[in-house]
């Protein structure tokens, strides 16, 4: 593969990832709002309504806050997800190219894991401020005691004015640990994909090089959902820790939690093991279909771009 072809391939990955990320957020955002509110509610907060379950949460938010409540934090979510997926697939593609010596060597599961971890760490450092703003907008309810943010820009300006730049990187430690989420997801996805391709090749007696024709959108959807479920179960506590750290400080300007270890201690003390999995039901409901959508869109957009490149 020439240097020009490699650059085209990298940008094709980034474009496919960005489009996939936007499609995912647009479809699943209300469940993300519910997940965030469940995750931060330790039973001792007074500025969040209490929900019985996911369905009750969606019904209550719709009744009290309307569509605006269900789509709280939508703009930073779209921006963050689109940028994150675009950068993720771009960095992931570059890492895979580097580790495979420009495609001349087959990657082991360990190198797939290293590629995904490297991409995830770089994306976390680039996008953490967007996720802080998204979390805070999602947590604003009629019970909120401080002046609500009017939108993404107002939230950014207020955070910088009241708390400084460091507040935009609250939760960065669990975010970096959450790199393992993407790493696990992509490793499982790649290995399952390889297994399915090999299985279909044996059944149809086709060459391994024709995997694009062997897999269809249903295969990509199942592979995406399966890999996502494995990643959620292993890494969800880090999402709870991050969400709790990213909450807006109280009216005195004092954060509810000082650092990650403080969250771990308080959660274990007052809520036990279950506290680290609060909100996992809407997370699974959101992320399994979302992962399916993401990988179906990603693989199909990538295939279209490859076809266009060949025709050019």
Buried (B, 14 or more C-beta within 10 A) or exposed (E): EEEEEBEBBBBBBBBBBBBBBBBBBBEBBBBBBBBBBBBBBBEEBEBBBEBEEBEEBBEBBEEEBEEEBBBBBBBBBBBBBBBBBBBBBBBBBBBBBEBBEEEEEEBEEEBBBBBBBBBBBBBBEBBBBBBBBBBBBBBBBEEBEBEBBEEBEBBBEBBEEEBEEEBBBBBBBBBBBBBBBBBBBBBBBBBBBBEBBEEBBEEEEBEEEEBEEBBEEEBBBBBBBBBBBBBBEBBBBBBBBBBBBBBBBEEEEEBBBEEBEBBBEBBEEEBEEEBBBBBBBBBBBBBBBBBBBBBBBBBBBBBEBBEEEEEE
